[in-house]
Structures are given as C-alpha cells and as structure tokens.
Amino acid sequence: ELRTPVTLIKGFAESLVDSPDLPSNQQKSFTEKILKNSLRLQALVDDLLNLSELEGSEEPITLTNNKLSDIIKGIDLYLQDKPYIDSSKLSFAFADEKDGFPMDAIKIAMAVGNLIDNAFKYAGDFSEVLVSTQISEDGDKIICSVRDDGNGIPKKDLEQIFERFYVVDKGRSREKGGTGLGLSIVKNIVEAHGGKVMAESTIGEGSCFSIVLPRVEENLP
C-alpha cells in the first residue's frame, strides 16, 4: 500500500526532471498525479500512526464523561475537509442523553467520522446517510449507527470488512483517497472502550454500521 504511491511519485518526478521540455499540459498532468499520490501517502501514514498508537499503547484512550450527541455534532470541521461529502444527504437523530457516558471524545469522533466517511466513499447510489444514537433499555449501553440506502455490501466482503487494507471496491477506494484502514481504526477504538462494532447490509438496500459503547463504572472527571 505504501509502495504504490511512492513508486508513482518517483516515476512522475523523474519524468519531469529528465524531460524539462515536456509540453505544459503534460507537465501539469504529471504534477497533479504527484500531488494526488502525495495526499494518499500522507493519509496512509496518518492512519498507520493512529493504528500504531491504538495497538501499541498501554492506555490508548482517555475516558471522560461525554454525551455522544455532542461529540457527533462537533465533527463538522472533519467533514468539511472531505469534498465528496454532501451535507444535504447527511441527517441526524439523537437519543435524549440525560447523563453522559465514559469515552474518549477525540477517539470516538474519529470513529464516527470514519464511518460517515466510509458511507460517502463506498455506498454508491444513495440518497441519505443517517447518523443516529440510541440508549439500551437498561441504560448500560449507547449505540451509534451510520446507515445508508446505497448499493449494499456482498456477504463475503462483509465478513472481512474490518480487516486492515481490506476494501470491497479498490478502484473506488483509490479514486476517493481511501486507505483501507478506516474501519480497522474504528474497530480498535471501539474495542479499547470495551465495546463492539457491527455491520449489516442488504444488496440494493444499503448498509448499517453500529458501534456499541458500555457505561463503565468508574470515577470519571
């Protein structure tokens, strides 16, 4: 995954150095490809560093008392950096959280942001992405679901979707700048909270990714 963008950057850069008299339109094309692959390389490095922190740290998360709805409302800046995310297709439905839950606000924002990002990248022909929260009947868990009404994911792929570097549509992933690490990061974040992540999908009807976070009995700030 790292070798491909490095090889492309090196190849196009060498062409520009070795052939300074290339037509301007060809120089522009090569420069744009260098930039595109540089951004992909940066995204890969960032995601690998995030995974390394989650998997290698003895304390990968810092728990404080938070309302999940407040965290989700605060990820607007993250979404604004994604040109393919159409806010008119994004809707929210939040449960009434009287009390907060123990969670790492930054890490959970990253997890939910990755699920939203994933829906807009891979759902295909969809009209809506709904982000909703729900509290379990016993009040011990809170669930965040990101649901789309797009093309759906084949069952054989659904079983491997949380593995690192696994992508259903490699062409679409490269086009959208995907790294194949987003869902693996989500899984690591959720499991570090003692929770679980699930995926359901029906071909032609859409997909739903859900994270379940427990209420941990601790003295939290």
Contacts in CASP RR format, 6 or more apart in sequence:
PFRMAT RR
TARGET T0000
AUTHOR 0000-0000-0000
METHOD contacts of the structure
MODEL  1
ELRTPVTLIKGFAESLVDSPDLPSNQQKSFTEKILKNSLRLQALVDDLLN
LSELEGSEEPITLTNNKLSDIIKGIDLYLQDKPYIDSSKLSFAFADEKDG
FPMDAIKIAMAVGNLIDNAFKYAGDFSEVLVSTQISEDGDKIICSVRDDG
NGIPKKDLEQIFERFYVVDKGRSREKGGTGLGLSIVKNIVEAHGGKVMAE
STIGEGSCFSIVLPRVEENLP
1 44 0 8 1.000
1 165 0 8 1.000
1 179 0 8 1.000
1 180 0 8 1.000
2 41 0 8 1.000
2 44 0 8 1.000
2 45 0 8 1.000
5 37 0 8 1.000
5 38 0 8 1.000
5 40 0 8 1.000
5 41 0 8 1.000
5 44 0 8 1.000
6 41 0 8 1.000
8 33 0 8 1.000
8 34 0 8 1.000
8 37 0 8 1.000
9 34 0 8 1.000
9 37 0 8 1.000
9 38 0 8 1.000
9 41 0 8 1.000
12 30 0 8 1.000
12 31 0 8 1.000
12 33 0 8 1.000
12 34 0 8 1.000
12 37 0 8 1.000
13 34 0 8 1.000
15 22 0 8 1.000
15 30 0 8 1.000
16 22 0 8 1.000
16 27 0 8 1.000
16 30 0 8 1.000
16 31 0 8 1.000
22 30 0 8 1.000
39 177 0 8 1.000
40 174 0 8 1.000
40 177 0 8 1.000
40 178 0 8 1.000
40 179 0 8 1.000
43 177 0 8 1.000
43 178 0 8 1.000
43 179 0 8 1.000
44 179 0 8 1.000
44 181 0 8 1.000
47 179 0 8 1.000
47 180 0 8 1.000
47 181 0 8 1.000
47 182 0 8 1.000
47 185 0 8 1.000
48 181 0 8 1.000
50 110 0 8 1.000
50 181 0 8 1.000
50 185 0 8 1.000
51 164 0 8 1.000
51 181 0 8 1.000
51 184 0 8 1.000
51 185 0 8 1.000
51 188 0 8 1.000
53 60 0 8 1.000
54 60 0 8 1.000
54 107 0 8 1.000
54 185 0 8 1.000
54 188 0 8 1.000
54 189 0 8 1.000
54 192 0 8 1.000
55 188 0 8 1.000
60 107 0 8 1.000
60 188 0 8 1.000
60 192 0 8 1.000
61 103 0 8 1.000
61 104 0 8 1.000
61 107 0 8 1.000
61 189 0 8 1.000
61 192 0 8 1.000
61 193 0 8 1.000
62 104 0 8 1.000
63 102 0 8 1.000
63 103 0 8 1.000
63 104 0 8 1.000
63 193 0 8 1.000
63 216 0 8 1.000
63 218 0 8 1.000
63 220 0 8 1.000
64 102 0 8 1.000
64 103 0 8 1.000
64 104 0 8 1.000
64 105 0 8 1.000
64 220 0 8 1.000
64 221 0 8 1.000
65 99 0 8 1.000
65 100 0 8 1.000
65 101 0 8 1.000
65 102 0 8 1.000
65 220 0 8 1.000
65 221 0 8 1.000
66 100 0 8 1.000
66 101 0 8 1.000
66 102 0 8 1.000
66 103 0 8 1.000
66 105 0 8 1.000
66 108 0 8 1.000
67 97 0 8 1.000
67 100 0 8 1.000
67 101 0 8 1.000
68 94 0 8 1.000
68 97 0 8 1.000
68 100 0 8 1.000
68 101 0 8 1.000
68 103 0 8 1.000
68 108 0 8 1.000
68 133 0 8 1.000
68 142 0 8 1.000
68 144 0 8 1.000
68 213 0 8 1.000
69 94 0 8 1.000
69 95 0 8 1.000
69 97 0 8 1.000
69 133 0 8 1.000
71 103 0 8 1.000
71 105 0 8 1.000
71 108 0 8 1.000
71 109 0 8 1.000
71 112 0 8 1.000
72 92 0 8 1.000
72 94 0 8 1.000
72 109 0 8 1.000
72 112 0 8 1.000
72 131 0 8 1.000
72 133 0 8 1.000
72 144 0 8 1.000
73 92 0 8 1.000
74 109 0 8 1.000
75 109 0 8 1.000
75 112 0 8 1.000
75 113 0 8 1.000
75 116 0 8 1.000
78 109 0 8 1.000
78 113 0 8 1.000
79 85 0 8 1.000
79 87 0 8 1.000
79 90 0 8 1.000
79 113 0 8 1.000
79 116 0 8 1.000
79 117 0 8 1.000
82 117 0 8 1.000
82 120 0 8 1.000
84 120 0 8 1.000
84 121 0 8 1.000
84 176 0 8 1.000
85 116 0 8 1.000
85 117 0 8 1.000
85 120 0 8 1.000
86 120 0 8 1.000
89 120 0 8 1.000
89 126 0 8 1.000
89 127 0 8 1.000
89 128 0 8 1.000
89 129 0 8 1.000
90 116 0 8 1.000
90 128 0 8 1.000
90 129 0 8 1.000
90 131 0 8 1.000
91 128 0 8 1.000
91 129 0 8 1.000
91 130 0 8 1.000
91 131 0 8 1.000
92 130 0 8 1.000
92 131 0 8 1.000
92 132 0 8 1.000
93 130 0 8 1.000
93 131 0 8 1.000
93 132 0 8 1.000
93 133 0 8 1.000
94 132 0 8 1.000
94 133 0 8 1.000
95 132 0 8 1.000
95 133 0 8 1.000
95 134 0 8 1.000
95 135 0 8 1.000
95 142 0 8 1.000
97 133 0 8 1.000
97 135 0 8 1.000
97 142 0 8 1.000
101 142 0 8 1.000
101 213 0 8 1.000
101 215 0 8 1.000
102 193 0 8 1.000
102 215 0 8 1.000
102 216 0 8 1.000
102 218 0 8 1.000
102 220 0 8 1.000
103 193 0 8 1.000
103 213 0 8 1.000
104 189 0 8 1.000
104 192 0 8 1.000
104 193 0 8 1.000
107 189 0 8 1.000
107 192 0 8 1.000
107 193 0 8 1.000
108 189 0 8 1.000
108 193 0 8 1.000
108 213 0 8 1.000
110 185 0 8 1.000
110 189 0 8 1.000
111 185 0 8 1.000
111 186 0 8 1.000
111 189 0 8 1.000
111 190 0 8 1.000
111 211 0 8 1.000
112 131 0 8 1.000
112 144 0 8 1.000
112 146 0 8 1.000
112 211 0 8 1.000
114 182 0 8 1.000
114 183 0 8 1.000
114 185 0 8 1.000
114 186 0 8 1.000
115 131 0 8 1.000
115 144 0 8 1.000
115 146 0 8 1.000
115 183 0 8 1.000
115 186 0 8 1.000
115 209 0 8 1.000
115 211 0 8 1.000
116 129 0 8 1.000
116 131 0 8 1.000
116 146 0 8 1.000
117 182 0 8 1.000
118 146 0 8 1.000
118 182 0 8 1.000
118 183 0 8 1.000
118 209 0 8 1.000
119 126 0 8 1.000
119 129 0 8 1.000
119 146 0 8 1.000
119 148 0 8 1.000
119 207 0 8 1.000
119 209 0 8 1.000
120 129 0 8 1.000
121 172 0 8 1.000
121 173 0 8 1.000
121 176 0 8 1.000
121 177 0 8 1.000
121 178 0 8 1.000
122 153 0 8 1.000
122 167 0 8 1.000
122 168 0 8 1.000
122 169 0 8 1.000
122 172 0 8 1.000
122 173 0 8 1.000
122 176 0 8 1.000
123 129 0 8 1.000
123 148 0 8 1.000
123 149 0 8 1.000
123 150 0 8 1.000
123 151 0 8 1.000
123 152 0 8 1.000
123 206 0 8 1.000
123 207 0 8 1.000
124 150 0 8 1.000
124 151 0 8 1.000
124 172 0 8 1.000
125 150 0 8 1.000
125 151 0 8 1.000
126 148 0 8 1.000
126 149 0 8 1.000
126 150 0 8 1.000
126 151 0 8 1.000
126 206 0 8 1.000
127 149 0 8 1.000
127 150 0 8 1.000
128 148 0 8 1.000
128 149 0 8 1.000
129 146 0 8 1.000
129 147 0 8 1.000
129 148 0 8 1.000
130 145 0 8 1.000
130 146 0 8 1.000
130 147 0 8 1.000
130 148 0 8 1.000
131 144 0 8 1.000
131 145 0 8 1.000
131 146 0 8 1.000
132 144 0 8 1.000
132 145 0 8 1.000
132 147 0 8 1.000
133 142 0 8 1.000
133 143 0 8 1.000
133 144 0 8 1.000
133 145 0 8 1.000
134 142 0 8 1.000
134 143 0 8 1.000
134 145 0 8 1.000
135 141 0 8 1.000
135 142 0 8 1.000
135 143 0 8 1.000
136 142 0 8 1.000
136 143 0 8 1.000
139 215 0 8 1.000
140 214 0 8 1.000
140 215 0 8 1.000
141 212 0 8 1.000
141 213 0 8 1.000
141 214 0 8 1.000
141 215 0 8 1.000
142 212 0 8 1.000
142 213 0 8 1.000
142 215 0 8 1.000
143 210 0 8 1.000
143 211 0 8 1.000
143 212 0 8 1.000
143 213 0 8 1.000
144 210 0 8 1.000
144 211 0 8 1.000
144 213 0 8 1.000
145 208 0 8 1.000
145 209 0 8 1.000
145 210 0 8 1.000
146 208 0 8 1.000
146 209 0 8 1.000
146 210 0 8 1.000
147 206 0 8 1.000
147 207 0 8 1.000
147 208 0 8 1.000
147 209 0 8 1.000
148 206 0 8 1.000
148 207 0 8 1.000
148 208 0 8 1.000
149 205 0 8 1.000
149 206 0 8 1.000
150 204 0 8 1.000
150 205 0 8 1.000
150 206 0 8 1.000
150 207 0 8 1.000
151 203 0 8 1.000
151 204 0 8 1.000
151 206 0 8 1.000
152 201 0 8 1.000
152 202 0 8 1.000
152 203 0 8 1.000
152 204 0 8 1.000
152 205 0 8 1.000
152 206 0 8 1.000
152 207 0 8 1.000
153 161 0 8 1.000
153 168 0 8 1.000
153 199 0 8 1.000
153 201 0 8 1.000
153 203 0 8 1.000
153 206 0 8 1.000
153 207 0 8 1.000
154 168 0 8 1.000
154 203 0 8 1.000
155 201 0 8 1.000
157 166 0 8 1.000
157 168 0 8 1.000
158 199 0 8 1.000
158 200 0 8 1.000
158 201 0 8 1.000
160 166 0 8 1.000
161 168 0 8 1.000
161 183 0 8 1.000
161 199 0 8 1.000
162 183 0 8 1.000
162 184 0 8 1.000
162 186 0 8 1.000
162 187 0 8 1.000
162 197 0 8 1.000
162 199 0 8 1.000
163 184 0 8 1.000
164 180 0 8 1.000
164 181 0 8 1.000
164 184 0 8 1.000
165 179 0 8 1.000
165 180 0 8 1.000
165 181 0 8 1.000
165 184 0 8 1.000
166 180 0 8 1.000
167 173 0 8 1.000
167 178 0 8 1.000
167 180 0 8 1.000
173 179 0 8 1.000
173 180 0 8 1.000
183 209 0 8 1.000
186 197 0 8 1.000
186 209 0 8 1.000
186 211 0 8 1.000
187 197 0 8 1.000
190 196 0 8 1.000
190 197 0 8 1.000
190 211 0 8 1.000
190 212 0 8 1.000
190 213 0 8 1.000
191 197 0 8 1.000
193 213 0 8 1.000
193 214 0 8 1.000
193 216 0 8 1.000
194 213 0 8 1.000
194 214 0 8 1.000
194 216 0 8 1.000
195 211 0 8 1.000
195 212 0 8 1.000
195 213 0 8 1.000
195 214 0 8 1.000
196 211 0 8 1.000
196 212 0 8 1.000
197 209 0 8 1.000
197 210 0 8 1.000
197 211 0 8 1.000
197 212 0 8 1.000
198 209 0 8 1.000
198 210 0 8 1.000
198 211 0 8 1.000
198 212 0 8 1.000
199 207 0 8 1.000
199 208 0 8 1.000
199 209 0 8 1.000
199 210 0 8 1.000
200 207 0 8 1.000
200 208 0 8 1.000
200 210 0 8 1.000
201 207 0 8 1.000
201 208 0 8 1.000
END
